[in-house]
Amino acid sequence: MTTPDSRQAVSREIERSPAPRDERVAQTGTLRSLAVRPELGALIGAVAVFTFFASLSPIFRSVSGAANWLEPASTLGVVAVAVALLLIGGEFDLSAGVMIGTTGLVTATLVTHLGWNIWPAALASLLVALAIGALNGILVVTTGLPSFIITLGTFLALQGVNVGVTKLVTDSVQVSGVSASPGFGFMHDLLASSVTLGSGSFRVTILWWIAVTVAATYVLQRTTFGNWVFAVGGAPDAARKVGVPVARTKVILFMLTSASAWFVGTMLLVRLDSVQATAGVGQELIVVTAAVIGGCLLTGGYGSAVGAAIGSLIFGMTQIGIVYAGWDADWFKTFLGIMLLLAVMANELVKRAATSGGKAAA
């Protein structure tokens, strides 16, 4: 039993103990504050990539050139931002790429073979995406298996379903003709139209990419859910002890990733008026690469949406810059691989500096 004398003794001991240092309120200089930002390395890399390709090709640095490399960056960036949130939350999703094709196929099949209006068809496709994302999250948090394994299984399953069902329904590996659906014109204007500025034709997807990045940044930096994302990725056990709904947060993050893939799948569908059964396959590693180049750690708890967007920008500039430079496009993946390795090492050094409070890492 605690007595008044013992409580007084504890109070005196606390008063004599030095106050612990709280890094959150410690004064830091402007340079140090910038140095520990996860997107700093990606920003420097983006400037370097732009300068490099701009010096090789005048077209690359022109308005039309910018329109060309912003287009692939924007479609990749929407999914990369969502994947960044998932990585910060300590999880991984290998099914994000194939989900682009799955959702596009669901919408296209409902429109062309069942006669649905494209808007309810797209809504039904979104519900399918959210269900798959929720299933991924629930399996991860209930089984304790690595998300890499769970989503790899989802990736393989969806890849087979996409090809098998598409062949069964259409006797081919493509579904096309959604432009005949009522409501297609407005959806096309909203998701796939373009605006001419000078000599360049800029897709509206660029605006959606910026909007998604701004929204994700606000959620991470200004909301309780954003605090939960960092907490479950950095220290899930500690987060659970202070009341953070770890399981629910992870499931929501998986659902957001699937929703972002649906959004990109819908944008590509209305732009091309068709979708291939293999659409999106191979993009899962590209979006993870963009997020990691942007400052996210595969170990969780660290990263930013802005960094993922910049990583996507590097992807777009590299993909188009290699073409403008007259190089063999086969070197594109090599270039990305080198940047990924450099980014992982740089991010780890920045993370150590940030968590050591400016002291040298052991």
Sequence and secondary structure as in RCSB ss.txt:
>XXXX:A:sequence
MTTPDSRQAVSREIERSPAPRDERVAQTGTLRSLAVRPELGALIGAVAVFTFFASLSPIFRSVSGAANWLEPAST
LGVVAVAVALLLIGGEFDLSAGVMIGTTGLVTATLVTHLGWNIWPAALASLLVALAIGALNGILVVTTGLPSFII
TLGTFLALQGVNVGVTKLVTDSVQVSGVSASPGFGFMHDLLASSVTLGSGSFRVTILWWIAVTVAATYVLQRTTF
GNWVFAVGGAPDAARKVGVPVARTKVILFMLTSASAWFVGTMLLVRLDSVQATAGVGQELIVVTAAVIGGCLLTG
GYGSAVGAAIGSLIFGMTQIGIVYAGWDADWFKTFLGIMLLLAVMANELVKRAATSGGKAAA
>XXXX:A:secstr
   HHHHHHHHHHHHHS     TTTS   HHHHHHT TTHHHHHHHHHHHHHHHHH TTTTSHHHHHHHHHHHHH
HHHHHHHHHHHHHTT   TTHHHHHHHHHHHHHHHHHHH   HHHHHHHHHHHHHHHHHHHHHHHHHH   HHHH
HHHHHHHHHHHHHHHHHHHHSSSEEE GGGSTTHHHHHHHHT EEEETTEEEETHHHHHHHHHHHHHHHHHHSHH
HHHHHHHHH HHHHHHTT  HHHHHHHHHHHHHHHHHHHHHHHHHHHSEEETTTTTTHHHHHHHHHHHTT  TTS
S   HHHHHHHHHHHHHHHHHHHHTT  GGGHHHHHHHHHHHHHHHHHHHHHHHHTTTS   
